[in-house]
Amino acid sequence: MKEFFKAGLLLLVLSTWSDARAAGGAHIVDDSEVETPGHCHVELWVTRFVPGNGYANAAPACTLKQIPFLEVGLAHQDYWSEENNAPILGPTVKVNLRPQDTGLGLGITASSGVNLTTGELNFATVVGLMSVPINEAFRVNLNAGWSYVQGDMPDAFFYGAQIELQISRELMFTVEGFGRTPGIGGIQAGLRYTPREWPLDFDLLAARFLGENQPFFFTVGVTVRF
């Protein structure tokens, strides 16, 4: 069970930064863009590991019209297993340094979380973001940065890459690879459905950490924008 707890903590760290459009949310890799200025979103998702561990996430975030390059939010996450329970709460901040409509989007994001049971710092991250829009239907997102995880996975380099393909006006396919040194990596793929007349995104994702005794995990998520 120890391997599954490690995987769950790592997924908590990697999934904390968020954006309500394409990347972000339940995805591991994020894009460079912030929420539309003057708007907010709330991201809700549940991840289930095979054979049975899981975690849930609730994360509101907003971007003010007065500061259109800054997104500020809060994430509450709860990992559970037969042996452990880790309710975690912490802030998220995302800064857009260069919008992607210039041809190359750049940003930076930071997050941290405190275990509400013990009061100890559970994780902290600082990650650089790059988005490369190839055309209206195809985009590449690249991430690299630093992450801290309490326990036997301390300071480490994080990296990730994601491809987004807009299949139709309402449906997007994504596939991403990610890793955290030393030697921890994974892959995730799925679909995002965005109804035309509703400010909602629905995510259905399947993923696996690479390596011996690493679990598969499946995620169902919804994002509400307002």
N, C-alpha and C positions, 0 to 999 in steps of 0.2 A: 504493500500500500504506500510505502514511502515514495516510490517513483511517481505515483499518481498525484500525491500531494505536491511534489516538486513541480510537476507539469502544471497543476492548477495555479500555484503561485506565479509561475512564469507567465501563464496566460493572463492572469490578473494584471501583471505589470505591463505586458505588451498591448493590452486592450484598453488602457486607460484614456489615452488621447482620443479625441472624437471630433467628427464633423458630420453634418446631417445630409450631405449630398451623396457622394459616391464612395470614396474611401472613408476611413473612420468607422464609427459605429462599432459593430462586432468584428470588423476587419482588424487585422494586426497592423498593417501598413496604412499610413495616413497620407493625405495630400497636403498641399501648401495653403489651401484656401480656408478662410474663416467663414462662420455663418454670415448670411446676408445682413448687412448693417440694419439695425432697427428690429431684428427678429431674434427669436429664441428657438430652441428645440429641446426635446426630452428623448433620450435614447433608453430603451428597455430591451434587454435580451437575456436569454437563459442558455447556458452551455451545459451539455450533458456528456460526460466522459463514458467510454465503455471500459469497465463493466458497470459503472453506476455513480461515480462521483460527479460533482457539478458545481456551477457557480451562477449567480444572478447579478445583474447590473442595472442600476438606475442612475442616469447622468443628465441633468439639465445643464444647458450652457446658453449664453447670450452674447451678441455683439451690438454695442450701442452705435447709433448714428454719429455721435460726437467723436467716437474713437473707432473708425471703420476697419482698422487693421488688427484689432484686438478681440479675441474671444476668451471669455472667462466662464468657468463652470465648476461643478462639484460632482464627484462620483462616489456612489455608495455601492460596494461590491461585497458579496458574501460567498465564500467558498465552503463547501461542506463535503465530508466523507465519513466513513465509519469511525475514524480516529481523530479527526480534526474539524474545527469550525473556525472560520476567520472572517468576521465582519470588519470591513475596511472602509474608511471614509477619508477623503482628501480632495484638494483643489486641483483643477486643471487650467492651464493657461496656454493660449496659442497666439502667436504673432505672425502675421503675414508681412514678409519683408519685400516681396515683389509679386504682384498678381500674375496668374498664369496667362491672362489674355495678352501679356507682353511677349509671349512665346516661351517663357520659362518661369514657372512659379517657384518662389523660395519662401520658406517659413521656418519657424522654430517652435517647439512645444515643450512644456515642462509639466510634471505631475508628481504627486506624492500621496501616500496613504498611510494612515495610522490604524493599527489594530484596536478596535474599540473595546475589546475584552481586556487586553493587557496594557494599552496606552503606549505601546512601543511603535517606532517607525517601522513599517513593514516594507515599503519600497519608495524609491525616488528615481525619476528619469529626466533627462534632457536630450532631446532628439532634434536633429536638423531634417528639414523636409524639402523635397524637390518634386515638382510636377512638370511633366513634359507633354503638352497636348500635341499629338501627332496630327489629328484632324478632329472633326466634330464627333466621331464615333470611337476614337481610340486615344487612350491616354496611358502614360507610364508614370508611376510614382516611386520615388526612391527615398529611403530613410536611413539615417546613421546617427548614432549617439551613444550616450552613457546610461547605464542603469545599475541601480543598487537593489538587491533583494536580501532581506534579513535571513540569517542562517548560513547554510553552507554554500550559497550561491551569491557571493558578495559583489563588489564592483566588477562590471564587465562591459564590453563593447557590444552594442546592439546594431543590427543591420537588417534591411528588408527591401524587397522590390515587389511591385504590384503592376499587373496589366489590367486595364478596364476596357471592355468592348461593349458598346451600346448596340444591342441586338435589334431593338425597336425603340419607339418613343417611350415605352413603359418598362422595358426589361433590359437589364444590364448583367453581363457575365463578368466575373472577376476571378483572377487566380493570383496568388501571392506566395512568395517564399520568404522566410525570415530566420534569423539566428541570433544566438547570444553566446559569446565565447565564455568558456572553452567548450566547443563541440556540441552545443545544443541548437537544434534547428527544426524547422517544420514547414509544411505546405498547407495551404487552405484555398478552397475554391467554392464558388457558389453563385447564386442569383440574387439580384435586388429588383423588386417590383415596385414601381412608383406610379400609382393611379393618376390619370390626368387631372381629375377634378378634386383630388383630396391632397392635403399637405402631409402625406404619409410616405414612408419607405418601409417595405417588408423585406427582411433578409432571411435566406435559408442557406446555411454554409456547412461544409464538411471539411475536416482537417485531421492532420496527424503530426505529432512530433516524430522526428526521424531517430532511429536507433533501436537497440534491443530493449524490450519491455516498455516501450513507450505507447501511450494510449491513442486511440482515435477519439475525436470529439465532434459533436454536432451542435449547431447553434441556430436558434430561431429568434429573430429580433424585429422590433418595430420602432421607428423614429417618427415622432409627431413634431411638426414645425408650426410656429405661430408668431 
